[in-house]
Amino acid sequence: MTDRLRVAIAHDYLTQRGGAEKVVLAMARAFPDAPIYTTLFEPSTTFPEFSDLDVRPSSLNRIGFLRKNHRAALPLLPFASSSIEIDADVVLTSTSGWAHGFQTSGRKLVYCYSPARWLYESQMYLGESRSPVKRVALKTLSYPLRQWDRRAAFSADRYLAISTVVQRRISDAYGISSTVVPAPFTVETAPAESIPDAAAWLGADGYYLCISRLLPYKNVDKVMAAFADTDRKLIVVGRGPEADRLRKLKSDNVLMLSDLTSGQMTWLYQGCNGLIAASYEDYGLTPIEAGHHGKPSAVLRWGGFLDTVDEGVTGVYFDEPQPDSISNAVDALERTHWEPSKIQNHMEQFSEERFAAELDAAVTDIHAGHMERTASR
């Protein structure tokens, strides 16, 4: 039925390479005729596939500084979001804070990664006493932003949650019921592509991976500290406002990389001993990506990881995002005999085909329900 519907996709901003942007690409493959509406679009810092798609940013996109520094646009994003008008039967809205406020003439189906962290979990989002300017600004803006955010949430016809922890968070923030639809893992078709500098740095040594946006609540500093003063090597992949601070903290057995190609990421996953993640994660996509290559993970026992890691089969948990706890989990990884085929079999439930089918059913259902209500009037 969806081939007869006018479907559009909405997303907060396309300025990064992260899990949410991968989900948007999966949505675009599920609905190839759907234009993508967003507040900011910077092709040079997000996935190159977006350059081949029909991306329609807001007028705010004319300001080049904001395309490269989307967090600086926070006071303007409610206005930019409210100014976007989408003419479609169903708008599939990918959001953790802004796109649910886009205006539409049709139905609004929200796929939520989390209600806005900076509003409902600001302590975790900002980290430990960093940037007093940010804290003051957020405190000043918090009340009007919460009012705007709740109005935006109530404008939706249906909510989908990326994980069970986000499902509970949506209920707590808005009193809205939602259905859990796990995000997909996209199988990369690009062949493995070596990273010469990393290969030279590694030599014949094994290594672990930590793949994350460099934000305080991701706890990458704690992962790096767990590897300090050991003979284990760690490769951190990601970018973000914590990058400079982390470079100053890292020991010689830690390598930091960013802006890698799909082929380079495949090369890293294929060669690693395992993945380490200490973040307060709403979902937990990286253990799925590692698992696709038969690699186990050591992750924080929290949030979305509880949905994506099967303890003893695909990985191990640690209870606190602290260096000692992380180090003990890495020890457990090394003591355990892992079966790559079992790890890979577990990941089949997160296929892109299943995700697309669930979205298609939800889009069809929300439109059919609207048509039935309209006909009965």
LUMBARO-744486 format. One line per 2 residues: number of its first residue (from 1); their letters; for each residue x, y, z of C-alpha. Coordinates in Angstrom, 3 decimals, always signed. Each point is the difference from the previous one (the first is absolute). Layout:
NUM> a> X Y Z  ...
This chain:
1> mt> +0.000 +0.000 +0.000  +2.855 +2.409 +0.756
3> dr> +0.918 +0.201 -3.681  -3.176 +2.075 -0.436
5> lr> +0.697 +2.231 +2.982  +2.006 +3.188 +0.011
7> va> +2.569 -0.729 +2.701  +2.601 +2.498 +1.233
9> ia> +2.852 -0.478 +2.460  +0.937 +2.563 +2.668
11> hd> +3.192 +0.080 +2.069  +1.426 +2.453 +2.550
13> yl> +3.182 +0.954 -1.867  +2.330 -1.744 -2.417
15> tq> +3.410 +1.231 +1.137  +1.555 -3.145 +1.508
17> rg> +0.875 -3.633 -0.672  -1.760 -1.997 +2.677
19> ga> -2.574 -2.679 +0.661  -2.988 +2.301 -0.517
21> ek> +1.266 +1.061 -3.410  +0.411 -3.664 -0.949
23> vv> -3.629 -0.573 +0.965  -1.087 +2.893 -2.240
25> la> +1.860 -1.590 -2.905  -1.834 -3.269 +0.718
27> ma> -3.295 +1.923 -0.002  +0.939 +1.540 -3.349
29> ra> +0.653 -3.457 -1.428  -3.366 -1.201 +1.325
31> fp> -1.761 +3.023 -1.559  +2.212 +0.972 -2.965
33> da> -2.361 +2.698 -1.306  -0.232 +1.812 +3.333
35> pi> +1.701 +3.410 +0.276  +1.942 +0.621 +3.215
37> yt> -0.726 +3.168 +1.991  +2.453 +1.267 +2.609
39> tl> +1.133 +3.169 +1.767  +3.694 -0.137 -1.005
41> fe> +1.833 -1.970 -2.684  +3.773 -0.080 -0.344
43> ps> +1.019 -2.595 -2.639  +3.689 +0.106 +0.949
45> tt> -0.546 -1.214 +3.572  -2.808 -2.541 -0.410
47> fp> -0.180 -3.191 -2.069  +0.727 +0.618 -3.701
49> ef> -3.129 -1.937 -1.047  -2.131 +2.974 +1.010
51> sd> +1.455 +2.054 -2.851  -1.854 -2.253 -2.445
53> ld> -3.348 +0.386 +1.774  -2.670 +2.701 -0.048
55> vr> +0.927 +1.828 +3.216  -1.946 +3.191 +0.759
57> ps> +1.489 +2.065 +2.854  -1.535 +3.007 +1.740
59> sl> +1.004 +3.601 -0.706  +2.344 -0.254 +3.018
61> nr> +2.264 -2.068 -2.230  +1.193 +3.160 -1.735
63> ig> +2.172 +0.750 +3.050  +3.178 -1.982 -0.627
65> fl> +1.244 +0.251 +3.589  -3.108 -1.765 +1.304
67> rk> +0.332 -2.811 -2.538  +3.393 -0.756 +1.526
69> nh> -1.075 +0.747 +3.606  -3.592 -1.161 +0.371
71> ra> +0.076 +0.203 +3.820  +0.495 +3.757 -0.284
73> al> -3.342 +0.143 -1.821  -1.974 -1.302 +3.013
75> pl> -1.856 +3.273 +0.778  -1.038 +0.255 -3.680
77> lp> -0.995 -3.609 -0.648  -3.559 +0.225 +1.415
79> fa> -0.724 +2.837 -2.426  +1.692 -1.759 -2.915
81> ss> -1.844 -3.229 +0.785  -3.388 +1.698 +0.295
83> si> +0.585 +1.787 -3.309  +0.360 -3.240 -1.989
85> ei> -3.242 -0.986 -1.721  -0.285 -3.406 -1.646
87> da> -2.725 -0.897 -2.483  -0.297 -3.789 +0.217
89> dv> -2.480 -2.691 +0.985  +2.347 -1.354 +2.669
91> vl> +3.181 +1.539 +1.407  +2.389 -2.575 +1.447
93> ts> +1.782 +2.044 +2.636  +3.444 -1.013 +1.271
95> ts> +0.768 +1.989 +3.122  +1.622 +0.499 +3.364
97> gw> -1.168 +3.549 +0.405  -1.077 +2.128 -2.964
99> ah> -1.582 -1.659 -3.032  -3.160 -0.937 +1.906
101> gf> -0.740 +3.740 -0.081  -0.065 +0.224 -3.807
103> qt> -3.432 +0.927 -1.362  -1.856 -2.331 -2.350
105> sg> -3.283 -0.178 -1.900  -0.214 -3.768 +0.586
107> rk> +0.673 -2.527 +2.746  +3.139 +0.104 +2.151
109> lv> +1.690 -3.279 +0.944  +2.889 +0.612 +2.413
111> yc> +2.965 -2.355 +0.284  +1.594 +1.167 +3.234
113> ys> +3.597 -0.584 +1.105  -0.748 +1.765 +3.288
115> pa> -1.900 +3.027 +1.279  +2.502 +2.862 -0.032
117> rw> +2.908 -0.887 +2.279  +0.918 +3.624 +0.639
119> ly> -3.487 +0.575 +1.442  -0.765 -3.203 +1.887
121> es> +3.485 -1.346 +0.818  +2.112 +3.157 -0.039
123> qm> +2.408 -1.174 +2.714  +0.912 -3.077 -2.016
125> yl> +0.095 +1.957 -3.259  +2.382 +2.699 +1.245
127> ge> +2.244 -2.194 +2.118  +1.879 +0.915 +3.159
129> sr> +0.179 +3.767 +0.565  +1.248 +0.913 -3.480
131> sp> -0.800 +3.255 -1.760  -1.886 +2.166 +2.496
133> vk> -1.100 +2.147 -2.945  -1.871 -2.978 -1.470
135> rv> -1.600 -0.752 +3.359  -1.254 +3.556 +0.457
137> al> -1.284 +0.142 -3.577  -1.826 -3.304 +0.333
139> kt> -1.555 +0.990 +3.315  -1.239 +3.271 -1.534
141> ls> -1.458 -1.728 -3.052  -1.313 -3.105 +1.731
143> yp> -3.545 +1.158 +0.826  -0.947 +1.445 -3.412
145> lr> +1.654 -2.930 -1.770  -1.958 -2.511 +2.088
147> qw> -3.228 +1.782 -0.855  +0.869 -0.091 -3.702
149> dr> +1.125 -3.625 +0.206  -3.218 -1.226 +1.610
151> ra> -2.136 +1.782 -2.597  +2.087 -1.620 -2.723
153> af> -0.372 -3.452 +1.579  -3.782 +0.317 +0.258
155> sa> -0.206 +0.939 -3.689  +1.004 -3.573 -0.920
157> dr> -2.535 -2.648 -0.931  +2.150 -2.914 +1.142
159> yl> +3.362 -0.584 +1.688  +2.471 -2.786 -0.684
161> ai> +2.887 -0.496 +2.458  +3.446 -1.263 -0.905
163> st> +0.301 -2.041 +3.241  -1.822 -0.971 +3.179
165> vv> +1.850 +2.615 +2.066  -1.083 +2.711 -2.463
167> qr> -3.553 -1.352 +0.066  -0.051 +0.615 +3.779
169> ri> +1.606 +3.415 -0.453  -2.665 +1.079 -2.520
171> sd> -2.674 -1.012 +2.495  +1.713 +1.895 +2.833
173> ay> +0.580 +3.173 -2.037  -3.287 +0.209 -1.891
175> gi> -2.413 -2.634 +1.332  -0.057 -1.443 -3.543
177> ss> -0.071 -3.742 -0.751  +2.381 -1.282 -2.669
179> tv> +0.980 -3.190 -1.829  +3.596 -1.255 +0.049
181> vp> +1.516 -0.410 -3.472  +3.736 -0.808 +0.202
183> ap> +2.245 +1.962 -2.334  +1.593 -1.993 -2.809
185> ft> +3.522 -1.035 -0.653  +0.962 +0.854 -3.554
187> ve> +2.335 -2.475 -1.640  +2.727 +2.035 -1.670
189> ta> +0.760 -1.004 -3.576  +3.327 +1.811 -0.211
191> pa> +2.996 -2.366 +0.217  +2.375 +0.330 +2.935
193> es> +2.406 +2.898 -0.480  +3.206 +0.099 +2.005
195> ip> +0.961 +3.119 +1.984  +3.781 +0.260 -0.552
197> da> +0.729 +2.194 +3.028  -1.992 -2.289 +2.282
199> aa> +1.608 -3.120 -1.473  +3.476 +1.449 +0.572
201> wl> -0.905 +0.993 +3.579  -1.411 -3.443 +0.775
203> ga> +2.759 -2.116 -1.510  -0.850 -3.595 +0.902
205> dg> -1.912 +0.946 +3.176  -3.670 -0.665 +0.593
207> yy> -2.350 +2.827 +0.944  -3.418 +0.959 +1.331
209> lc> -2.416 +2.518 -1.460  -1.994 +2.817 +1.592
211> is> -2.283 +1.660 -2.551  -1.905 +3.007 +1.295
213> rl> -0.864 +3.638 -0.353  +2.342 +1.831 +2.328
215> lp> -2.489 +1.357 +2.525  +0.180 -0.062 +3.827
217> yk> -2.688 -2.638 +0.537  +1.757 -2.403 -2.374
219> nv> +2.752 -0.497 +2.641  +2.751 -0.492 -2.564
221> dk> +2.470 +1.451 +2.509  -0.814 -2.854 +2.376
223> vm> +0.633 -2.565 -2.733  +3.339 +1.621 -0.818
225> aa> +0.954 +0.019 +3.688  -0.751 -3.746 +0.199
227> fa> +2.668 -0.594 -2.657  +2.624 +2.316 +1.501
229> dt> +3.019 -1.773 +1.508  -0.878 -3.271 -1.781
231> dr> +1.463 -1.798 -2.994  -3.386 +0.025 -1.773
233> kl> -0.610 +2.346 -2.907  -3.186 +2.009 -0.533
235> iv> -1.243 +1.800 -3.103  -2.601 +2.714 +0.632
237> vg> -2.081 +1.022 -3.011  -2.169 +3.105 +0.113
239> rg> -0.187 +3.760 +0.137  -1.672 +2.506 +2.304
241> pe> +0.579 +2.837 +2.485  +2.013 -2.242 +2.350
243> ad> +2.641 -0.755 -2.647  +2.672 +2.484 +1.110
245> rl> -0.353 -0.903 +3.671  +0.245 -3.710 -0.779
247> rk> +3.121 +0.460 -2.149  +1.723 +1.603 +2.989
249> lk> -1.036 -2.896 +2.254  +0.825 -2.955 -2.210
251> sd> +2.980 -2.264 +0.611  +2.362 -1.247 -2.707
253> nv> -1.925 -3.258 -0.429  -3.133 +1.874 -1.132
255> lm> -0.542 +1.188 -3.586  -2.768 +2.463 -0.898
257> ls> -1.547 +0.039 -3.498  -2.978 +1.713 -1.628
259> dl> -1.842 +0.454 -3.298  +0.718 -3.510 -1.262
261> ts> -1.515 -1.615 -3.069  -2.310 -3.008 +0.200
263> gq> +2.808 -2.177 -1.308  +2.393 +1.252 +2.679
265> mt> -2.580 -0.702 +2.711  -0.412 -3.522 -1.375
267> wl> +3.779 -0.479 +0.172  +0.044 +1.098 +3.654
269> yq> -2.911 -2.236 +0.990  +1.460 -3.022 -1.776
271> gc> +3.362 +0.353 +1.712  -1.000 +0.913 +3.543
273> ng> -0.106 -2.258 +3.068  -3.270 +1.568 +1.120
275> li> -1.991 +3.167 +0.560  -0.063 +2.059 +3.216
277> aa> -2.890 +2.396 +0.775  -0.535 +1.815 +3.301
279> sy> -2.605 +2.493 -1.213  -3.487 +0.651 +1.340
281> ed> -1.441 -1.201 -3.259  -3.593 +0.262 -1.108
283> yg> +0.449 -2.917 -2.345  +3.399 -1.596 -0.479
285> lt> +0.651 -0.367 -3.727  +3.758 -0.572 +0.106
287> pi> -0.229 -3.446 +1.695  -2.272 -1.048 -2.875
289> ea> +2.535 +1.239 -2.536  +2.793 -1.828 +1.833
291> gh> -2.186 -3.093 +0.293  -0.573 -0.058 -3.741
293> hg> +3.721 -0.676 -0.295  -0.134 -2.642 +2.747
295> kp> +1.651 +2.252 +2.586  -1.085 +0.139 +3.672
297> sa> -0.631 +3.177 +2.002  +0.545 +1.225 +3.555
299> vl> -2.714 +2.560 +0.764  -1.579 +1.952 +2.836
301> rw> -2.986 -1.776 +1.564  -2.386 +2.817 -0.824
303> gg> -2.581 +1.202 -2.488  -0.030 -1.165 -3.569
305> fl> +2.876 -2.440 +0.449  -2.397 -2.183 +1.991
307> dt> -1.970 -0.504 -3.232  +2.929 -0.713 -2.304
309> vd> +2.579 -2.007 +1.994  -0.694 -3.583 +1.086
311> eg> +2.221 -0.590 +3.022  +2.323 -2.949 -0.458
313> vt> -0.989 -0.414 -3.662  +0.922 +3.318 -1.627
315> gv> +1.800 +1.783 +2.812  +0.420 +0.884 +3.668
317> yf> -1.332 +2.810 +2.172  +1.633 +2.258 +2.571
319> de> -2.059 +1.842 +2.605  +1.746 +3.366 +0.297
321> pq> +1.634 +2.248 -2.633  +3.249 +0.001 +1.973
323> pd> +3.491 -1.097 -1.110  +0.294 -2.955 +2.443
325> si> -3.405 -1.361 -0.958  +0.769 +0.355 -3.724
327> sn> +3.407 -1.632 +0.410  -1.552 -2.977 +1.783
329> av> -2.499 -0.372 -2.845  +2.822 -0.058 -2.549
331> da> +1.636 -2.732 +2.098  -3.287 -1.935 -0.197
333> le> -0.072 +0.443 -3.787  +3.458 -1.516 -0.234
335> rt> -0.828 -2.940 +2.295  -3.103 -0.970 -1.963
337> hw> -0.088 -2.197 -3.093  -2.252 +1.796 -2.469
339> ep> -1.740 -1.693 -2.915  -0.176 +2.455 -2.920
341> sk> -2.867 -1.890 -1.667  -2.198 +0.280 +3.118
343> iq> +0.786 +3.698 +0.273  -0.922 +0.534 -3.648
345> nh> -3.238 -1.999 +0.301  -1.133 +2.221 +2.873
347> me> +0.296 +3.058 -2.238  -2.514 -1.236 -2.584
349> qf> -2.887 +1.456 +2.048  +1.415 +3.488 -0.713
351> se> -0.072 -0.283 -3.790  -0.868 +2.947 -2.200
353> er> -2.653 -2.100 -1.775  -1.874 -0.534 +3.264
355> fa> +0.284 +3.689 +0.870  -1.345 +1.067 -3.402
357> ae> -2.934 -2.412 +0.282  -0.957 +1.346 +3.436
359> ld> +0.193 +3.604 -1.202  -2.067 -0.822 -3.079
361> aa> -2.680 -1.608 +2.173  -0.038 +2.973 +2.396
363> vt> -0.245 +2.549 -2.827  -2.816 -1.949 -1.656
365> di> -1.854 -0.412 +3.284  +0.205 +3.644 +1.043
367> ha> -1.283 +1.166 -3.392  -2.774 -2.613 -0.161
369> gh> -1.197 +0.963 +3.471  -0.147 +3.639 -1.004
371> me> -1.970 -0.826 -3.157  -2.504 -2.093 +1.981
373> rt> -0.561 +2.787 +2.508  -0.431 +2.520 -2.826
375> as> -2.522 -2.214 -1.817  -2.090 -0.511 +3.154
377> r> -0.548 +3.708 +0.543
